[in-house]
């Protein structure tokens, strides 16, 4: 029997009103146990209100968005490699479509300030924020991950989503890079789970788990409504069916969320939620 704790996180909370409604319905149906919110999303204010109304504030982390739309801070808009002439995110640090080029000290400060402001805005709206990840996994990229970790740690965010480390389709070079970064996250105390991937990755990962070991796993999903008003994942498959399938495969796993993990509990009890660090 495999056993452990399972976090099922809904990404993109605050992106749109429809996404917000799909995520809240997913919570109410027991399909997800946490979510991460886009502080610069078009429906951010509505998402915060829904989280408060449904008693979900401790289950909502920050979904840092440096990928699209307008930033919350002005400094980053003055960085031509990070924003376009219209002041929208447009990172130009790419090699092979990934942000591998190093940032200048000025750019690092601007990104740090933007991440900090996104965290602060969540907290101003009643969300404590104990965990964080990023839109389109930008915090996985070489130039961004150290700034993201520094910003989260400085602002007393307990945990960061690790790089995907289960499922198929990870080539050898990517696997090596992910192992190095995840090892660093673990040593730094920021990695609250052992494994991360999508729901389908977990369903296919049974052969890799060790019986008798206690695992903490985060699964990512993107709830939305299909044309029949049914909740589906990003691939269009019914989310309820996916969750039911993995629950049947792994009955020894119990549902949890990041605020229940030890470091987050300690932060919550002591009230050490820092103000902006510019």
ZIUR-V413066 format. One record per residue. N is the residue number from 0. RES is the residue in one small letter. NEAR is the number of other ideal C-beta (glycine too) atoms within 10 Angstrom. Layout:
# ZIUR-V413066
n: [N/N]
res: [RES/RES]
near: [NEAR/NEAR]
This chain:
# ZIUR-V413066
n: [0/1/2/3/4/5/6/7/8/9/10/11/12/13/14/15/16/17/18/19/20/21/22/23/24/25/26/27/28/29/30/31/32/33/34/35/36/37/38/39/40/41/42/43/44/45/46/47/48/49/50/51/52/53/54/55/56/57/58/59/60/61/62/63/64/65/66/67/68/69/70/71/72/73/74/75/76/77/78/79/80/81/82/83/84/85/86/87/88/89/90/91/92/93/94/95/96/97/98/99/100/101/102/103/104/105/106/107/108/109/110/111/112/113/114/115/116/117/118/119/120/121/122/123/124/125/126/127/128/129/130/131/132/133/134/135/136/137/138/139/140/141/142/143/144/145/146/147/148/149/150/151/152/153/154/155/156/157/158/159/160/161/162/163/164/165/166/167/168/169/170/171/172/173/174/175/176/177/178/179/180/181/182/183/184/185/186/187/188/189/190/191/192/193/194/195/196/197/198/199/200/201/202/203/204/205/206/207/208/209/210/211/212/213/214/215/216/217/218/219/220/221/222/223/224/225/226/227/228/229/230/231/232/233/234/235/236/237/238/239/240/241/242/243/244/245/246/247/248/249/250/251/252/253/254/255/256/257/258/259/260/261/262/263/264/265/266/267/268/269/270/271/272/273/274/275/276/277]
res: [x/x/x/x/x/x/x/x/x/x/x/x/x/x/x/x/x/x/x/x/x/x/x/x/x/x/x/x/x/x/x/x/x/x/x/x/x/x/x/x/x/x/x/x/x/x/x/x/x/x/x/x/x/x/x/x/x/x/x/x/x/x/x/x/x/x/x/x/x/x/x/x/x/x/x/x/x/x/x/x/x/x/x/x/x/x/x/x/x/x/x/x/x/x/x/x/x/x/x/x/x/x/x/x/x/x/x/x/x/x/x/x/x/x/x/x/x/x/x/x/x/x/x/x/x/x/x/x/x/x/x/x/x/x/x/x/x/x/x/x/x/x/x/x/x/x/x/x/x/x/x/x/x/x/x/x/x/x/x/x/x/x/x/x/x/x/x/x/x/x/x/x/x/x/x/x/x/x/x/x/x/x/x/x/x/x/x/x/x/x/x/x/x/x/x/x/x/x/x/x/x/x/x/x/x/x/x/x/x/x/x/x/x/x/x/x/x/x/x/x/x/x/x/x/x/x/x/x/x/x/x/x/x/x/x/x/x/x/x/x/x/x/x/x/x/x/x/x/x/x/x/x/x/x/x/x/x/x/x/x/x/x/x/x/x/x/x/x/x/x/x/x/x/x/x/x/x/x]
near: [7/18/15/18/20/22/25/25/25/28/25/25/33/28/25/17/13/11/24/25/19/24/31/21/16/23/20/11/13/12/21/28/23/24/28/27/29/27/26/23/21/14/21/20/12/16/31/23/14/20/26/14/10/12/9/21/17/18/26/32/32/29/26/27/26/26/14/13/15/12/23/16/18/11/18/23/19/12/20/11/14/23/21/11/8/8/14/12/20/14/21/12/17/13/10/5/6/15/21/13/14/10/20/10/7/13/20/18/16/23/27/21/20/28/30/22/20/26/26/20/19/28/18/10/18/12/24/20/28/27/28/27/24/24/21/12/15/21/24/21/20/15/20/24/19/14/20/24/19/16/26/25/15/15/22/20/28/25/24/26/27/23/22/20/19/18/18/9/8/17/8/7/8/13/13/11/15/17/12/11/21/18/12/14/19/13/9/11/11/21/20/24/22/19/21/25/22/19/20/18/20/25/17/15/21/11/5/10/18/7/8/8/10/11/18/18/24/26/24/22/26/18/26/22/14/12/6/6/9/13/20/21/23/14/12/8/13/13/26/16/11/22/21/12/14/20/13/9/13/20/11/12/19/10/14/20/24/30/21/18/19/9/16/23/14/11/17/16/8/9/8/9/16/14/10/12/12/10]
